[in-house]
């Protein structure tokens, strides 16, 4: 569906451009009056008109009457073709010529050019007028030739666009698989390279197809260079994210697979893309943090140190025996150490009191890889043990 929408938009824009161009060209054609063309077929005559080639058939439109005849490939035909080639290089679809020749048949629809007397690289007859009917004939030739030319260009550009995008999609999975299998390349760099290659290839196909429509690539480059400042202001957020992605890869503040905390989010780094970093928080959420703000704020890397400090708070009544409560907590933490076969180094403190309630903080160290597993065991053990004492607990101070 996105491809169809893109093709439809492109075709509509090109068709509108063609119609506007043809309408502008039609304003340059003066009107002329009708008459009969030329004389008889028995003797050499002088012909004055606009020479063009439509679909490989050379024709001459008489400037005086507007009648169109076909030029046969005899006599000065090759010279007429050479003149027309020069005119085409000047972006002209017709050229004014004066020739001596004769009719090839009695219908007076075919002419043999014997000699070229004069030619001018102009689009319309000099100092002549035509009627509305003849003007339509002339415009029909112009429109037909232009539409054929644009049709070929558009068809070629469209074929390149579809073929290019098809090849990119076809090579996308093998290319990503090839990059993923490079063991020496850091996983963080792999995702960034894949994103960069995908966007770069698509832009290249679009520019290449545009070149077949007559859009000069050098013009695009010059226009891009001239508009860099304006684009920079308009897209400063995106550009800062793009630059942030490069700096993150270069500085290696974190890598794919490491657990970090930033922007109030904690999770495992899944991908480092061109404009954002993707975190899996472990609770079913996938967070995308822009690289620019991520780089400019504090980043806590839990994986690099190998362990992290976890803590939880308990709120109970102030009349509780605090020494007994602390000893129970320390006892439960010792049991958990035996269970997980790790030294958690627990620390139990009274951290707040308002006369009625106590705040008791329990902190311990745990390996980053087993943090969630051990935290769950700590909560289960303490909850079961402390509720056996019939203590009064509160949700907060």
Secondary structure, DSSP 8 states (H G I E B T S, - for coil): -HHHHHHHHHHHHHHHHHHHHHHHHHTT---------S--SSS-EEEEEEEEEETTEEEEEETTT--EEEE-SSTTHHHHHHHHHHHHHTT-S-EEEEEEEEESSTT--EEEEEEEEEEE--SS-TT----HHHHHHHHHHHHHHHHHHHHHHHHHHHHHHHHHHHHHHHHHHHHHHHHHT-TTS-HHHHHHHHHHHHHHHHHHHHHHHHHHTT--HHHHHHHHHHTHHHHHHHTHHHHHHHHHHHHHHHHTS--TT-EEEETTEEEEEEEE-SSEEEEE-SSS-EEEEEHHHHHTS--EEHHHHSEEEEEEEEEEETTS-HHHHHHHHHHHHHHHHHHHTS----EEEEEEE-SSEEEEEEEEEEEGGGHHHHHHHHHHHHHHHHHTTT--EES--
